[in-house]
Amino acid sequence: MVKFIHCADLHLDSPFKSHSHLSPNIYEDVKKSTYESFKSIIDHALREEVDFIVIAGDLFDKENRSLRAEVFLKEQFERLEKEQIFVYISHGNHDPLSELITTEWPAKVSVFDKNVETYQTITKHGEKILLHGFSYQNDESYENKLDEYPSSQGEKGMHIGVLHGTYSKTSDNHRYTEFLLEDLNTKLYHYWALGHIHERSQLNDMPPIFYPGNIQGRHFNEQGEKGFLLVEGDELKLDITFVPTQYIRFDEVKIETSQISKQGLYEVLQKFKDSVRNQGKAFYRIHLEIDSDAPVPSQDILQVEEMIREYEENQTQFIYVEDLIVTYKDDESRPIAQEFSSELKDDNKVFEHAMNDLYLNPKASKYLDNYNEFDKTELINRAESLLKSDLRGDK
């Protein structure tokens, strides 16, 4: 019998996109969110009395690796050591091994080397566990080291593969250590603990092959619950349970209303926020669809946005509306706007051309950030909304 936690992609101290405009209270919550999520994982490990924790890469976030993050991790690992809980770490492309980094972890923390190696441990119930993995030595490692992973044949015990890499069928652009399912299955392991892809997913049943996703969303491309996988069982059967630990959630909803007054729209949005407040702190992107022929003046929308945000500044369980995208039911009949957004979304060249024109304008470019850091879909949706507003003749 074994019980362990599989997590990945902590990205401690990772910068959050465009949140410097927030109130001090909310901004402080944002800055500590990855820490709080990982602390919750350690709390669960202690309560569940697990045998060990596997962290499949990217504990830190490249140049944002701070002393604060290292001290925090060491303190959390010391909590585990007191209860005889082991930790196995594989460094990924965002936190590769370096001779310049000489952090000393507690004795029960093991870090995989640049070459594939195996660690052995015995569970509280006396079962032998063998963990196989490696750490990245640089952040541009596209080298496939799966051939170096040993087969489970001839070695009794439960075999767990630890790999920070890219499944060949994913759409991720950063294809570090790309692999096929066949590559993993040929090793005949009992479980594969993956990292790198921030969306939780199961690639295979037998053996179980999982990405746990990252532990804390940082923007609207990382929506929903985030946390870890609790794995328990034996060589014949493993049960995997997802446990959410995110400190702040990013989510997106569509709300339909026939309200057109400022007060009416404000109350609709406040009612929604109150309905989800018990689910925890969150940032929302709200698509507000208004069923009316009469457009709501842009200034009214801006006032509503300001009010619903100001209301959250001192809320303990804040529900912050980061994006409010207003549309009208009759907008779907406007083919110009639809054609505009579809072409930009479907053809990267059209999008790049449009952005290049903007950034080559000396008057405009000095006020703009690097557009590669923008959320493309969000940018296009906002542009479409503005175009529809112009077509309606909004003031």
C-alpha positions as CSV (number, residue, x, y, z in Angstrom):
1,M,0.0,0.0,0.0
2,V,1.3,3.5,-0.9
3,K,-0.1,7.0,-0.6
4,F,1.6,9.9,-2.2
5,I,1.0,13.4,-3.6
6,H,1.8,14.3,-7.2
7,C,2.1,18.0,-8.0
8,A,4.0,20.2,-10.5
9,D,4.5,23.7,-11.8
10,L,4.5,25.6,-8.6
11,H,6.1,28.7,-10.3
12,L,6.7,30.4,-6.9
13,D,7.2,34.2,-7.4
14,S,5.8,34.0,-10.9
15,P,4.7,37.5,-12.1
16,F,1.0,37.8,-12.6
17,K,-0.2,39.5,-15.8
18,S,-1.3,43.2,-15.4
19,H,-2.4,43.2,-11.8
20,S,-0.5,46.2,-10.6
21,H,-3.7,48.3,-10.9
22,L,-5.4,46.3,-8.0
23,S,-6.1,47.6,-4.6
24,P,-3.2,46.9,-2.0
25,N,-5.2,44.2,-0.3
26,I,-6.1,42.2,-3.4
27,Y,-2.6,42.7,-4.9
28,E,-1.1,41.2,-1.7
29,D,-3.4,38.2,-2.0
30,V,-2.3,37.8,-5.7
31,K,1.4,37.9,-4.8
32,K,1.1,35.2,-2.1
33,S,-1.3,33.0,-3.9
34,T,1.3,30.4,-5.2
35,Y,2.7,30.2,-1.7
36,E,-0.7,29.7,-0.1
37,S,-1.6,27.0,-2.5
38,F,1.6,25.0,-1.9
39,K,1.3,25.5,1.9
40,S,-2.2,23.9,1.5
41,I,-0.6,21.0,-0.3
42,I,1.8,20.4,2.6
43,D,-1.2,20.7,5.1
44,H,-3.0,17.9,3.1
45,A,0.2,15.8,3.1
46,L,0.4,15.9,6.8
47,R,-3.3,15.2,7.4
48,E,-3.3,12.3,4.9
49,E,0.0,11.0,6.3
50,V,1.3,10.3,2.8
51,D,4.5,8.4,2.2
52,F,6.1,11.0,-0.1
53,I,5.5,14.0,-2.4
54,V,6.6,14.1,-6.1
55,I,7.1,17.5,-7.6
56,A,7.4,17.1,-11.4
57,G,9.3,20.3,-12.3
58,D,9.1,24.1,-12.3
59,L,9.2,24.9,-8.6
60,F,10.5,28.3,-9.4
61,D,10.1,30.7,-12.3
62,K,13.5,31.3,-13.9
63,E,15.0,34.7,-13.0
64,N,12.2,35.2,-10.4
65,R,13.7,32.6,-8.1
66,S,14.0,34.5,-4.9
67,L,15.5,33.9,-1.4
68,R,12.0,34.2,-0.1
69,A,10.8,31.3,-2.3
70,E,13.8,29.1,-1.2
71,V,13.3,29.8,2.5
72,F,9.6,29.2,2.2
73,L,10.2,25.8,0.5
74,K,12.8,24.8,3.0
75,E,10.4,25.5,5.8
76,Q,7.6,23.5,4.2
77,F,10.0,20.6,3.6
78,E,11.1,20.7,7.2
79,R,7.5,20.3,8.3
80,L,7.3,17.1,6.2
81,E,10.6,15.8,7.5
82,K,9.4,15.9,11.1
83,E,6.7,13.5,10.1
84,Q,9.0,11.2,8.0
85,I,7.5,12.3,4.7
86,F,9.9,12.2,1.7
87,V,10.1,14.7,-1.2
88,Y,11.3,13.9,-4.8
89,I,12.0,16.8,-7.0
90,S,12.5,17.0,-10.8
91,H,13.6,20.4,-12.0
92,G,12.0,21.6,-15.3
93,N,12.7,24.1,-18.0
94,H,11.8,27.1,-15.8
95,D,14.0,26.1,-12.9
96,P,16.9,24.1,-14.3
97,L,19.9,22.8,-12.3
98,S,22.7,25.3,-12.0
99,E,26.1,25.3,-10.3
100,L,25.3,28.8,-9.2
101,I,22.4,27.6,-7.1
102,T,23.4,25.7,-4.0
103,T,20.3,25.5,-1.9
104,E,20.6,22.9,0.9
105,W,17.3,21.0,1.4
106,P,16.4,18.8,4.4
107,A,17.8,15.3,4.4
108,K,14.5,13.7,3.2
109,V,14.4,15.8,0.0
110,S,15.9,14.2,-3.1
111,V,16.6,16.0,-6.3
112,F,16.9,14.1,-9.6
113,D,20.2,14.8,-11.4
114,K,20.7,15.9,-15.1
115,N,20.9,12.2,-16.0
116,V,18.1,9.7,-15.4
117,E,18.5,8.1,-12.0
118,T,16.5,6.0,-9.5
119,Y,15.5,6.6,-5.9
120,Q,14.2,3.8,-3.7
121,T,12.0,4.2,-0.6
122,I,9.9,1.9,1.6
123,T,6.3,3.0,2.5
124,K,4.8,2.9,5.9
125,H,3.3,-0.4,5.0
126,G,6.6,-1.9,3.9
127,E,6.1,-1.6,0.1
128,K,9.2,-1.0,-2.0
129,I,8.9,2.1,-4.3
130,L,11.3,3.0,-7.2
131,L,11.1,6.5,-8.6
132,H,12.9,7.2,-11.9
133,G,13.5,10.7,-13.3
134,F,15.9,13.5,-14.3
135,S,16.2,17.3,-14.0
136,Y,16.8,19.8,-16.8
137,Q,20.2,21.3,-16.8
138,N,19.3,24.3,-19.0
139,D,16.0,25.9,-20.0
140,E,16.2,25.0,-23.7
141,S,16.4,21.2,-23.2
142,Y,14.6,19.5,-26.0
143,E,16.6,16.4,-25.5
144,N,14.6,13.2,-25.1
145,K,16.0,11.0,-22.3
146,L,13.3,8.4,-22.2
147,D,15.7,5.8,-23.5
148,E,17.6,6.2,-20.3
149,Y,14.7,5.3,-18.1
150,P,15.1,1.7,-17.0
151,S,12.4,-0.9,-17.6
152,S,10.6,-2.2,-14.5
153,Q,11.3,-5.8,-15.6
154,G,13.6,-7.7,-13.2
155,E,13.1,-5.2,-10.3
156,K,10.3,-6.0,-7.9
157,G,8.4,-3.1,-6.4
158,M,6.2,-0.2,-7.6
159,H,7.8,1.8,-10.3
160,I,7.0,5.5,-10.8
161,G,8.2,7.6,-13.7
162,V,8.8,11.3,-13.1
163,L,8.9,13.4,-16.3
164,H,8.7,17.1,-17.1
165,G,7.8,17.2,-20.7
166,T,5.4,17.6,-23.6
167,Y,2.9,15.0,-24.8
168,S,3.1,14.8,-28.6
169,K,-0.6,15.4,-29.1
170,T,-0.8,18.6,-27.1
171,S,-0.9,22.0,-28.7
172,D,1.8,23.5,-26.4
173,N,4.3,25.6,-28.4
174,H,7.2,24.9,-26.0
175,R,7.8,21.2,-26.8
176,Y,10.4,20.3,-24.1
177,T,11.2,16.5,-24.0
178,E,8.4,15.6,-26.3
179,F,7.1,12.0,-25.9
180,L,4.5,9.5,-27.2
181,L,2.4,7.4,-25.0
182,E,4.1,4.3,-26.4
183,D,7.4,5.7,-25.1
184,L,6.0,5.6,-21.5
185,N,4.1,2.4,-21.8
186,T,7.1,0.4,-22.9
187,K,8.7,1.0,-19.5
188,L,5.9,-1.0,-17.8
189,Y,5.7,1.4,-14.8
190,H,2.8,1.6,-12.4
191,Y,2.4,5.4,-12.6
192,W,3.8,8.3,-14.5
193,A,4.0,11.7,-12.7
194,L,4.2,14.3,-15.4
195,G,4.7,18.1,-15.3
196,H,5.0,21.1,-17.7
197,I,1.4,21.3,-19.0
198,H,-0.6,23.6,-16.8
199,E,-4.0,22.0,-17.6
200,R,-4.9,19.0,-15.5
201,S,-5.3,15.9,-17.8
202,Q,-5.2,12.1,-17.8
203,L,-3.4,10.6,-20.8
204,N,-3.8,6.9,-19.9
205,D,-5.7,4.5,-17.6
206,M,-3.4,1.6,-17.3
207,P,-0.9,2.6,-16.2
208,P,-2.2,5.9,-14.9
209,I,-0.4,8.8,-16.7
210,F,-1.3,12.2,-15.4
211,Y,-0.6,15.9,-15.6
212,P,-1.8,17.5,-12.4
213,G,-1.7,21.0,-13.9
214,N,-0.2,23.9,-12.0
215,I,-1.1,24.6,-8.4
216,Q,-2.3,28.2,-8.9
217,G,-3.8,29.9,-12.0
218,R,-2.1,33.2,-13.0
219,H,-4.4,34.5,-15.7
220,F,-7.5,33.6,-17.8
221,N,-5.6,31.0,-19.8
222,E,-5.3,29.0,-16.6
223,Q,-8.9,28.9,-15.4
224,G,-10.7,26.8,-12.9
225,E,-9.6,24.7,-9.9
226,K,-5.9,24.0,-9.4
227,G,-4.2,21.7,-7.0
228,F,-2.6,18.3,-6.7
229,L,-3.3,14.6,-7.3
230,L,-3.6,12.2,-4.3
231,V,-2.5,8.7,-5.4
232,E,-3.1,5.7,-3.3
233,G,-3.3,1.9,-3.7
234,D,-0.9,-0.9,-4.7
235,E,0.7,-2.4,-7.8
236,L,-2.6,-3.8,-9.0
237,K,-4.7,-0.7,-8.6
238,L,-4.1,3.0,-7.9
239,D,-6.9,5.4,-7.1
240,I,-6.2,9.0,-8.2
241,T,-8.1,11.9,-6.6
242,F,-7.8,15.6,-7.6
243,V,-7.7,18.0,-4.6
244,P,-8.1,21.7,-5.3
245,T,-5.8,24.0,-3.3
246,Q,-5.8,27.3,-5.4
247,Y,-5.8,30.4,-3.3
248,I,-7.4,32.5,-6.1
249,R,-9.5,31.1,-9.0
250,F,-9.6,32.5,-12.5
251,D,-13.0,31.9,-14.2
252,E,-15.2,33.0,-17.1
253,V,-19.0,33.2,-17.3
254,K,-21.8,34.5,-19.5
255,I,-24.6,36.4,-18.0
256,E,-27.8,37.3,-19.9
257,T,-30.0,40.3,-18.8
258,S,-32.6,42.7,-20.2
259,Q,-31.5,45.4,-17.8
260,I,-30.2,48.6,-19.5
261,S,-30.0,51.1,-16.6
262,K,-26.7,51.6,-14.7
263,Q,-28.4,50.6,-11.4
264,G,-30.0,47.5,-13.0
265,L,-26.7,46.3,-14.5
266,Y,-24.9,46.9,-11.2
267,E,-27.4,44.9,-9.3
268,V,-27.2,42.0,-11.8
269,L,-23.4,41.8,-11.4
270,Q,-23.5,42.2,-7.7
271,K,-26.0,39.4,-7.4
272,F,-23.8,37.1,-9.5
273,K,-20.7,37.9,-7.4
274,D,-22.6,37.2,-4.1
275,S,-23.8,33.9,-5.6
276,V,-20.2,32.6,-6.1
277,R,-18.5,34.3,-3.1
278,N,-18.6,31.2,-1.0
279,Q,-16.4,29.4,-3.6
280,G,-13.4,31.5,-2.6
281,K,-11.4,34.4,-3.9
282,A,-11.6,34.8,-7.7
283,F,-11.0,36.9,-10.8
284,Y,-13.8,36.8,-13.4
285,R,-14.1,37.6,-17.0
286,I,-17.8,38.2,-17.5
287,H,-19.5,38.2,-20.9
288,L,-22.6,40.3,-20.3
289,E,-25.2,39.8,-23.0
290,I,-27.9,42.5,-23.0
291,D,-31.3,41.7,-24.6
292,S,-32.2,45.2,-25.8
293,D,-32.4,47.2,-28.9
294,A,-31.3,50.3,-27.0
295,P,-27.5,50.4,-26.5
296,V,-26.1,51.2,-23.1
297,P,-23.9,54.3,-23.2
298,S,-20.2,53.5,-22.9
299,Q,-19.9,55.9,-20.0
300,D,-22.6,54.0,-18.1
301,I,-20.7,50.7,-18.6
302,L,-17.5,52.3,-17.3
303,Q,-19.3,53.6,-14.2
304,V,-20.7,50.1,-13.5
305,E,-17.2,48.6,-13.9
306,E,-15.7,51.0,-11.5
307,M,-18.4,50.4,-8.9
308,I,-18.3,46.6,-8.9
309,R,-14.5,46.8,-8.6
310,E,-14.5,49.3,-5.8
311,Y,-16.9,47.2,-3.8
312,E,-14.4,44.4,-3.7
313,E,-11.4,46.4,-2.5
314,N,-11.8,45.4,1.2
315,Q,-13.7,42.1,0.8
316,T,-12.0,39.1,2.4
317,Q,-13.4,36.8,-0.2
318,F,-13.1,39.1,-3.2
319,I,-14.8,38.4,-6.5
320,Y,-13.0,40.8,-8.8
321,V,-14.4,41.4,-12.3
322,E,-11.2,41.8,-14.3
323,D,-12.9,41.9,-17.7
324,L,-16.5,43.0,-18.5
325,I,-17.3,42.3,-22.1
326,V,-20.7,43.7,-23.1
327,T,-22.5,42.4,-26.1
328,Y,-26.1,42.6,-27.5
329,K,-28.2,39.8,-28.8
330,D,-28.6,41.5,-32.1
331,D,-24.8,41.7,-32.5
332,E,-24.8,38.2,-34.0
333,S,-26.5,39.6,-37.0
334,R,-23.6,41.9,-37.7
335,P,-21.4,40.0,-40.2
336,I,-18.7,42.6,-40.4
337,A,-17.8,42.2,-36.7
338,Q,-18.0,38.5,-36.9
339,E,-15.8,38.3,-40.0
340,F,-13.3,40.7,-38.4
341,S,-12.8,38.6,-35.2
342,S,-12.9,35.2,-37.1
343,E,-10.2,36.2,-39.5
344,L,-7.9,37.5,-36.7
345,K,-8.5,34.3,-34.6
346,D,-8.0,31.9,-37.4
347,D,-5.1,33.4,-39.2
348,N,-2.0,34.3,-37.2
349,K,-0.5,36.2,-40.2
350,V,-3.5,38.6,-40.2
351,F,-3.1,39.1,-36.5
352,E,0.7,39.7,-36.7
353,H,0.2,42.1,-39.6
354,A,-2.4,44.1,-37.6
355,M,-0.2,44.2,-34.5
356,N,3.0,45.2,-36.5
357,D,1.2,48.1,-38.0
358,L,0.3,49.3,-34.5
359,Y,3.8,48.8,-33.1
360,L,5.5,50.5,-36.0
361,N,3.6,53.6,-35.3
362,P,6.1,55.7,-33.2
363,K,3.4,57.7,-31.5
364,A,1.5,54.6,-30.3
365,S,4.3,52.1,-29.7
366,K,5.9,54.0,-26.8
367,Y,2.7,53.5,-24.7
368,L,2.5,49.7,-25.4
369,D,3.9,46.6,-23.8
370,N,5.4,43.7,-25.7
371,Y,2.4,42.3,-27.6
372,N,3.7,38.8,-27.3
373,E,2.7,39.0,-23.6
374,F,-0.9,39.8,-24.4
375,D,-3.7,37.3,-24.4
376,K,-4.6,37.1,-28.1
377,T,-8.2,35.9,-27.6
378,E,-8.9,38.6,-25.0
379,L,-7.4,41.3,-27.3
380,I,-9.5,40.2,-30.3
381,N,-12.7,40.0,-28.1
382,R,-12.1,43.5,-26.9
383,A,-11.5,44.8,-30.4
384,E,-14.7,43.0,-31.6
385,S,-16.7,44.6,-28.8
386,L,-15.4,48.1,-29.7
387,L,-16.3,47.5,-33.4
388,K,-19.8,46.4,-32.5
389,S,-20.2,49.4,-30.3
390,D,-19.2,51.7,-33.2
391,L,-21.6,49.9,-35.6
392,R,-24.4,50.5,-33.1
393,G,-23.4,54.2,-32.9
394,D,-22.7,54.1,-29.1
395,K,-21.5,57.2,-27.5
